[in-house]
Amino acid sequence: MNAVFSNLDLYWVGFRTTLGLAVFAGLIALALGTLLAAMRVSPVPPLRWLGTAYVELVRNTPLTVVFFFFVFVAPQVDIVVPFFASAVAALSVYTAAFVCEAVRSGINSVGVGQAEAARSVGLTFPQVLGHVVLPQAVRSVVPPLVNVLIALAKNTSVAGGFFVAELFGVGKRLTNAYSTDVLAVLIGVALCYLVITIPAGALANRVERRVAVAR
């Protein structure tokens, strides 16, 4: 375990970077995914087609390919940003597709009569969605959304292969330096991920219980 305790500073850097990636990409993915879900249930056909095309294309593309595009292809068209920002963009774009499907499933679980009643009193589609449907849909999408965000936290490990010093990158660096202590290094990395994912799951369970009571 000497490799772990003598490099706690590196673990801390990797932990902060991983947490930053997860938080920033998670917030962007939630916003973008909700917008995509609204497009997928929109009464305007071109919006539905665009939302469907995005989800099907991104969801069926490996995350590594998405990273490759943002890190190596984007600079070829003069889009040059720090590697951390490229990683956030790749994770956000990829995760938004899964957020969209989770939110859409929640929207579809709301009774059709709710939307029809709202439209009958003169509410527009954005008003129906924002004031009537989404508040009810949130109750059923908490568990799947948390699963998506936990998967996002673990997917940040891909950034380690694209010049971002997150936990996986730190682990790779330490395993090269301490070839006889690989297991301890990997256990240290795994524990850091658990520090992020377990509290997220516990928070989700608490939110889900409160929503169930409110229901």
Secondary structure as UniProt FT lines:
FT   HELIX           2..5
FT   TURN            6..7
FT   HELIX           8..40
FT   HELIX           45..59
FT   HELIX           63..68
FT   HELIX           69..73
FT   HELIX           74..77
FT   HELIX           83..109
FT   HELIX           112..120
FT   TURN            121..122
FT   HELIX           125..128
FT   HELIX           129..133
FT   HELIX           134..155
FT   HELIX           156..162
FT   HELIX           167..177
FT   TURN            179..180
FT   HELIX           182..214
//
